[in-house]
Amino acid sequence: PTNGLRRTPRFQLGLINAEHRYLTAENFGFKVNASAPSLKRKQLWTLEQDEAPGPAAAVFLRSHLGRYLGASADGRVSCEADRPGPDQRFLVAAQPDGRWALRSEPHGRFFGGSEDRLSCFAPAVTAAELWTVHLAAHPQAHLLSVSRRRYVRLGPLGDEVTADGDAPWGVGALLTLVFRDPQYCLRTCDGRYLRQDGRLVREAEPRARYTLELRAGRLAFKDGGGRYLTPTGPAGALKAGRGARPGKDRLFVLEDSPPQVVFVASNRRYVSIRQGVNVSANQDEELDLETFQMQIDPETKKRSFRSVAGNYWTLVAHGGIQSTATQLAANTMFEIEWRGRRVALKASNGRYVCTKKNGQLAAVSGSVGEDEEFTMKVTNRPVLVLRGGDGFVCRRRGSNLLDANRSVYDAFHSLCADGAYHIRGQGGQFWYTTPGGGVCSDGERPEDFFFEFPEAGRMAIKAKNGRYLRGAPSGSLRADGDSLARSTLWEY
């Protein structure tokens, strides 16, 4: 496995036609149309691709109902098949402007149309047969170069993007795929965009926009001149290389980005593995050896902590904690308790992790006191993009309130303040809550919010009133959630 996690060879996306409407699978009758103005659940399609190599690999489009889009010989479109057959096979023809044309593989005709007048009978591509691809994955992710088997990151001098990371460590390895209809940009953690010549620029100019192509679950980025982003030189600096076809050196795997955290113990020192295999709180600065990737088991909700060297924290004899495990097991899993500004960790022996007088961590305590509490800070999310069950969090146009059902997102900045977080939006103004529970984004002073990570890929945010931020049915963001639920969990 890469990044300590499984790879995901399928993509969720939305398809937008020439009239800027999304392809939709209705709940009743398995009907399809193109009439929705935004990307919601019914507009989500899972793109599955044949394992056969080469640019002509067929793709299948599966709706949120688990049924596959298909086209008959007379051009009629349906979405009833619960498994793909010949009529469900499409070929993707990526256009120079970034849009896709979908051609039925068995019948050779193109798919297109508007509203409820969809068909797959066009012999040639016109505007009606072109679809803009809107990736539905969370836009913040890691990229792995297939040929180099190295992760893409902001270079050490900050002047280029390189594919030379053994692990996707630190905020420099976090990239944002920014949708610029109908193309995409690659934005680094400091807000700059990768241009085709390898330079980093402040604006998403045309030379920093790319067409996405898929090859058996992998991505290629093609610029306006038909060239593909390629790692070059010893450091693997990314720039558009020569050649009109994407070989292995131009393919990338898109991976989830789990949180990376540092811990400060009761002795006010950072937890580290700098001294060897023992996990101890004895450092005064936070660098790679003080940073740990927090992975959450989707079934048990317990978590493991992985070091930059690829080893996991593990419980050893007499309750000690060492970073020596190479595989996940029962003694590498920890429970976490959220205690406002602090957290407590419970090991597999049922004991709480405490900080001993020499700084070493040990799971020997039966209750939580000062020595069992830690300040946990997330280090690889200084820029926060939040998506709930109904859409992204975005400032409401013409208002200081926040919505939680938008198809576009705002990027917010988060700053850790002694275990709490201050969230800042456009213009440097801060989030705050009103007495009625509304969440606004134009505060002059910061207000404390508390992050919790109850399950893989999702976080909860608690306001100062002790309630969770909740996406209301109206689409507004409110600080009135009593418990963890679909409406109070956010992809980040």
C-alpha positions in Angstrom: 0.0 0.0 0.0 1.0 3.6 -0.5 0.7 6.3 2.1 -0.3 3.5 4.6 -3.7 3.5 2.9 -5.5 1.6 0.1 -5.7 3.1 -3.3 -9.0 4.1 -4.9 -9.1 3.2 -8.6 -12.5 4.7 -9.2 -13.5 8.4 -9.5 -16.7 10.1 -8.5 -17.6 13.0 -10.8 -20.3 15.1 -12.2 -20.8 15.7 -15.9 -21.9 19.2 -17.1 -23.4 19.7 -20.6 -23.2 22.7 -22.9 -26.1 24.4 -21.1 -24.3 24.1 -17.7 -26.6 21.5 -16.4 -25.5 18.3 -14.6 -26.3 14.7 -15.8 -28.8 13.4 -13.2 -30.0 10.0 -12.3 -33.6 10.2 -10.9 -34.7 8.1 -8.0 -37.8 6.7 -9.7 -37.9 4.9 -13.0 -34.1 5.0 -13.5 -34.6 8.0 -15.7 -31.7 10.3 -16.6 -31.8 14.0 -17.6 -29.5 17.0 -17.7 -31.4 19.7 -15.8 -29.7 20.2 -12.4 -27.8 23.4 -11.8 -25.4 22.0 -9.1 -23.6 18.9 -8.1 -25.6 16.9 -5.4 -26.1 13.3 -4.7 -28.3 12.5 -7.7 -25.6 14.1 -10.0 -22.8 11.9 -8.7 -21.4 9.3 -11.1 -18.7 6.7 -10.4 -16.4 6.2 -13.3 -15.0 2.7 -13.5 -12.4 1.8 -16.1 -11.4 -1.4 -17.8 -8.1 -2.8 -16.4 -6.9 -3.2 -20.0 -4.0 -0.7 -20.6 -4.0 1.9 -23.3 -5.9 5.1 -24.2 -8.9 3.1 -25.7 -9.9 1.5 -22.4 -13.7 1.5 -22.0 -15.3 3.3 -19.1 -18.5 2.6 -17.2 -20.7 5.3 -15.5 -22.5 4.1 -12.3 -25.2 6.3 -10.8 -25.8 6.9 -7.1 -28.4 4.1 -7.3 -25.8 1.6 -8.4 -27.1 1.3 -11.9 -25.1 1.8 -15.1 -25.6 4.2 -17.9 -26.2 2.5 -21.2 -27.1 3.2 -24.8 -28.9 1.0 -27.3 -28.3 0.7 -31.1 -31.1 3.2 -31.8 -29.6 5.8 -29.5 -32.0 5.4 -26.5 -30.3 6.1 -23.2 -31.1 4.2 -20.0 -29.7 3.7 -16.5 -31.3 0.4 -15.4 -28.5 -2.2 -15.6 -27.2 -3.4 -12.3 -24.1 -4.7 -13.9 -22.2 -3.5 -16.9 -22.6 -5.2 -20.3 -21.7 -4.2 -23.9 -24.2 -1.4 -24.1 -22.7 0.2 -21.0 -19.2 0.6 -22.5 -18.2 4.1 -23.5 -15.0 5.5 -24.8 -13.7 8.9 -23.7 -12.4 11.4 -26.2 -10.8 14.3 -24.3 -11.0 17.6 -26.2 -8.3 20.3 -26.3 -10.4 22.6 -24.1 -10.7 19.9 -21.4 -14.2 18.6 -22.1 -15.1 15.0 -22.8 -17.0 13.4 -25.6 -18.5 10.0 -24.7 -18.8 7.5 -27.5 -20.7 4.2 -27.3 -18.1 1.5 -27.9 -20.4 -1.0 -29.5 -22.5 1.4 -31.6 -20.0 4.2 -32.4 -22.4 7.1 -31.6 -21.8 10.0 -29.3 -23.8 10.8 -26.1 -25.3 14.2 -25.5 -28.4 16.4 -25.3 -30.2 18.6 -22.8 -32.8 18.4 -20.1 -34.8 15.1 -20.6 -33.9 15.0 -24.3 -30.7 12.8 -24.0 -29.6 10.4 -26.7 -26.6 8.5 -27.9 -27.1 8.7 -31.7 -24.9 11.6 -32.9 -22.4 10.5 -35.6 -20.1 13.4 -34.8 -19.2 15.7 -31.9 -21.0 19.0 -31.6 -21.4 21.3 -28.6 -24.3 19.2 -27.4 -22.1 16.1 -27.1 -19.4 17.8 -25.0 -19.3 17.2 -21.2 -17.3 19.1 -18.6 -15.9 16.8 -15.9 -16.3 18.0 -12.3 -14.4 15.7 -9.9 -16.5 15.1 -6.8 -13.6 14.0 -4.7 -12.4 16.3 -1.9 -10.1 18.8 -3.7 -7.2 18.4 -1.2 -5.2 15.3 -1.8 -1.7 13.7 -2.4 -0.3 12.9 -5.8 2.0 9.9 -6.3 4.1 9.7 -9.5 3.6 6.2 -10.9 7.0 6.0 -12.6 9.1 7.4 -9.8 7.1 6.0 -7.0 7.5 9.3 -5.2 5.1 11.8 -3.8 4.6 15.3 -5.3 5.3 18.2 -3.0 6.4 21.8 -2.9 10.2 21.8 -3.4 12.5 22.6 -0.5 13.3 26.1 -1.9 9.7 26.8 -2.6 10.3 27.6 -6.3 9.0 24.4 -7.9 6.9 21.3 -7.5 8.8 18.0 -7.3 8.0 14.3 -7.3 10.7 13.2 -4.8 8.9 12.6 -1.5 9.3 9.1 0.0 6.2 9.8 2.0 3.5 12.6 1.7 4.8 14.4 4.7 4.0 17.9 5.9 1.9 20.6 4.4 4.1 20.8 1.4 2.7 17.5 0.1 -0.9 18.7 0.2 -2.1 19.8 -3.2 -5.5 21.3 -4.2 -7.2 20.4 -7.5 -8.9 23.7 -8.4 -11.8 23.4 -10.9 -11.7 26.1 -13.5 -14.5 25.1 -15.8 -13.7 23.0 -17.8 -10.1 22.5 -16.7 -8.2 22.0 -13.5 -5.3 23.8 -11.8 -2.8 22.4 -9.3 -2.5 24.7 -6.3 0.3 24.3 -3.7 -0.1 24.8 0.1 1.0 28.4 -0.1 -1.7 29.4 -2.7 0.4 29.3 -5.9 -0.5 27.5 -9.1 1.8 25.2 -11.2 2.4 26.5 -14.7 3.2 24.3 -17.6 6.9 25.5 -17.6 7.3 24.5 -14.0 7.0 27.9 -12.5 4.7 28.8 -9.6 2.4 31.7 -10.2 -0.2 33.6 -8.1 -3.0 33.5 -10.6 -4.8 30.6 -12.3 -3.7 31.8 -15.7 -4.4 29.8 -18.9 -0.9 28.3 -18.8 -1.6 26.9 -15.4 -4.7 25.0 -16.5 -4.9 21.3 -17.5 -7.2 18.8 -19.0 -7.7 15.7 -16.9 -7.3 12.3 -18.6 -7.8 8.9 -16.9 -5.7 5.8 -17.6 -6.9 2.8 -15.6 -7.6 4.8 -12.4 -4.7 7.1 -12.8 -4.6 10.8 -13.8 -2.7 12.6 -16.5 -2.6 16.4 -16.8 -2.5 17.8 -20.3 -1.8 21.5 -21.0 -3.3 23.6 -23.8 -0.5 22.6 -26.2 -1.2 18.8 -25.8 1.8 18.2 -23.6 1.6 16.3 -20.2 3.0 17.2 -16.8 6.1 15.0 -16.3 8.7 14.7 -13.5 12.0 15.8 -14.9 15.6 15.9 -13.6 17.0 14.3 -10.4 14.4 16.0 -8.2 11.5 15.2 -10.5 10.5 18.8 -11.1 7.0 18.9 -12.7 6.6 20.6 -16.0 5.0 19.9 -19.4 7.2 17.5 -21.3 7.3 16.5 -25.0 5.2 13.8 -26.5 1.5 13.6 -27.3 0.7 10.4 -25.4 0.8 9.9 -21.6 3.3 7.1 -20.8 3.9 5.8 -17.4 6.1 8.7 -16.5 3.1 11.1 -16.9 0.6 9.2 -14.8 -0.3 10.0 -11.2 -2.3 8.3 -8.4 -4.7 10.6 -6.5 -4.7 9.6 -2.8 -6.6 10.7 0.3 -4.7 13.0 2.7 -5.2 11.9 6.3 -4.5 14.4 9.1 -0.9 14.7 10.4 -0.6 15.8 14.0 1.8 16.8 16.7 1.3 16.3 20.4 2.4 18.6 23.2 2.5 16.9 26.6 2.0 18.2 30.1 5.7 19.1 30.3 5.1 21.5 27.4 7.4 19.5 25.1 6.7 17.9 21.8 6.2 14.1 21.5 9.0 12.8 19.2 10.9 9.7 18.0 14.1 11.7 17.6 15.8 9.8 20.4 15.2 6.4 18.8 12.3 3.9 19.0 10.8 5.2 22.3 8.0 7.7 21.9 8.9 10.5 24.3 7.9 14.1 25.0 11.3 15.7 25.0 11.6 18.1 22.1 11.2 21.9 21.8 10.3 22.1 18.1 8.0 20.4 15.7 9.7 18.9 12.6 9.2 15.6 10.7 10.2 13.4 13.6 7.6 15.1 15.8 4.8 14.7 13.2 2.6 11.6 13.0 0.0 10.6 10.5 -3.3 9.8 12.2 -5.2 6.9 10.5 -8.7 5.9 11.6 -10.0 2.4 11.2 -13.4 2.7 9.5 -15.0 0.0 11.5 -13.7 0.3 15.1 -13.0 4.1 14.8 -9.7 3.5 16.7 -6.7 5.2 15.3 -3.0 4.5 14.7 -0.1 6.9 14.5 2.4 6.5 11.8 5.9 8.1 11.7 7.7 9.6 8.7 9.8 6.4 8.7 6.6 4.4 8.1 6.5 2.7 11.6 3.5 2.8 13.9 3.2 3.5 17.6 2.8 0.2 19.4 2.2 -0.9 23.0 5.1 -2.9 24.4 5.8 -4.7 27.6 5.2 -2.8 30.9 3.0 -0.3 29.0 5.7 1.5 27.1 5.0 3.1 23.7 7.5 2.6 20.9 7.5 3.4 17.2 8.5 0.0 15.9 5.5 -1.7 14.3 5.6 -2.2 10.6 2.0 -3.4 10.3 -1.3 -2.6 11.9 -2.3 -4.8 14.8 -4.4 -4.6 18.0 -1.5 -3.1 20.0 -1.0 -0.3 17.4 -4.6 1.0 17.9 -5.6 3.8 20.3 -8.8 5.3 21.4 -9.0 9.1 21.6 -11.1 11.1 24.0 -11.9 14.7 23.2 -11.6 17.0 26.3 -12.0 20.5 24.9 -8.6 21.9 24.3 -6.9 18.6 25.2 -7.1 14.9 24.2 -6.5 11.7 26.1 -5.3 8.5 24.5 -6.2 5.0 25.6 -4.1 2.0 24.5 -5.2 -1.5 23.7 -4.5 -2.6 27.4 -7.4 -0.3 28.5 -4.9 2.2 30.2 -4.5 5.9 29.4 -1.2 7.1 27.9 0.7 9.4 30.3 3.9 11.3 30.3 6.5 10.0 32.7 9.0 12.2 34.5 11.7 11.4 32.0 9.3 12.3 29.1 8.7 8.8 27.9 5.1 7.8 27.1 3.5 4.8 28.8 0.0 3.4 28.9 -0.2 2.8 32.7 -2.9 5.2 34.0 -6.4 4.2 35.0 -7.8 7.7 34.9 -7.1 11.1 33.2 -5.2 13.8 35.0 -2.8 16.5 33.8 -0.1 14.0 32.8 -2.6 12.1 30.7 -3.7 15.1 28.7 -2.1 16.3 25.4 -2.6 19.2 23.1 -3.0 17.8 19.6 -2.5 20.1 16.6 -3.2 19.2 13.0 -0.3 20.4 10.9 -1.3 19.7 7.3 -4.6 21.6 7.1 -3.7 25.3 7.4 -6.1 25.8 4.5 -9.5 24.2 5.2 -12.0 23.1 2.6 -15.2 21.7 4.2 -17.8 19.5 2.5 -20.9 18.1 4.2 -23.6 15.8 3.1 -25.3 18.5 1.0 -22.3 20.4 -0.4 -19.4 22.6 0.4 -19.2 25.4 3.0 -19.1 28.8 1.3 -19.9 32.3 2.3 -23.4 33.4 1.2 -23.4 36.0 -1.5 -24.2 39.4 -0.1 -24.2 38.2 3.5 -21.8 37.4 6.4 -23.5 34.0 6.9 -22.1 30.7 5.8 -23.9 28.1 3.7 -23.3 24.4 3.8 -24.9 23.2 0.5 -22.9 24.9 -2.2 -21.3 23.2 -5.3 -18.3 25.5 -5.0 -16.2 26.1 -2.0 -14.4 28.8 -0.1 -10.9 28.0 1.3 -10.5 29.1 4.9 -7.4 29.4 7.0 -7.2 27.6 10.4 -4.7 28.5 13.1 -4.3 26.4 16.2 -4.4 28.3 19.5 -3.6 26.1 22.5 -5.8 23.2 21.4 -8.6 25.4 19.9 -8.7 26.7 16.3 -9.4 30.1 14.9 -10.9 30.0 11.4 -10.3 32.9 9.0 -12.0 33.7 5.7 -11.7 36.3 3.0 -10.2 39.6 4.0 -8.7 38.1 7.1 -11.9 38.2 9.1 -12.8 35.4 11.5 -15.6 32.9 12.1 -17.9 33.5 15.1 -21.3 32.3 16.3 -24.3 34.4 17.0 -26.5 33.9 20.1 -29.1 32.3 17.8 -26.6 29.7 16.6 -25.7 31.2 13.2 -22.1 31.0 12.0 -20.7 34.2 10.5 -17.4 34.9 8.8 -16.8 38.7 9.3 -15.5 38.8 12.9 -12.8 41.2 13.9 -11.6 39.0 16.7 -11.0 35.2 16.6 -13.4 32.9 18.4 -12.4 29.4 19.6 -13.6 26.3 17.7 -12.7 22.7 18.6 -11.8 20.1 16.0 -12.7 16.4 16.5 -11.9 13.5 14.2 -14.4 10.8 14.9 -14.1 8.8 11.7 -11.8 8.4 8.6 -11.9 11.4 6.3 -14.4 13.4 8.4 -14.2 15.9 11.2 -16.6 17.6 13.6 -16.3 21.2 14.7 -17.6 22.2 18.1 -18.4 25.9 18.8 -17.8 27.7 22.1 -21.4 26.9 23.1 -20.6 23.2 23.2 -22.7 22.4 20.1 -21.5 21.0 16.8 -21.6 22.9 13.6 -24.5 21.5 11.6 -25.7 21.8 8.0 -29.3 22.8 8.3 -32.0 21.7 5.8 -32.2 25.3 4.6 -28.5 25.0 3.6 -27.2 27.4 6.4 -24.4 26.5 8.8 -25.5 26.5 12.4 -23.9 25.8 15.8 -26.8 23.8 17.2 -25.8 20.1 16.7 -26.3 17.9 19.8 -24.5 14.8 18.5 -22.4 13.4 15.7 -24.5 12.7 12.6 -24.4 13.1 8.9 -25.3 16.8 9.2 -22.4 17.5 11.7 -19.6 15.6 9.9 -17.4 17.3 7.3 -14.9 16.1 4.8 -11.8 18.2 5.2 
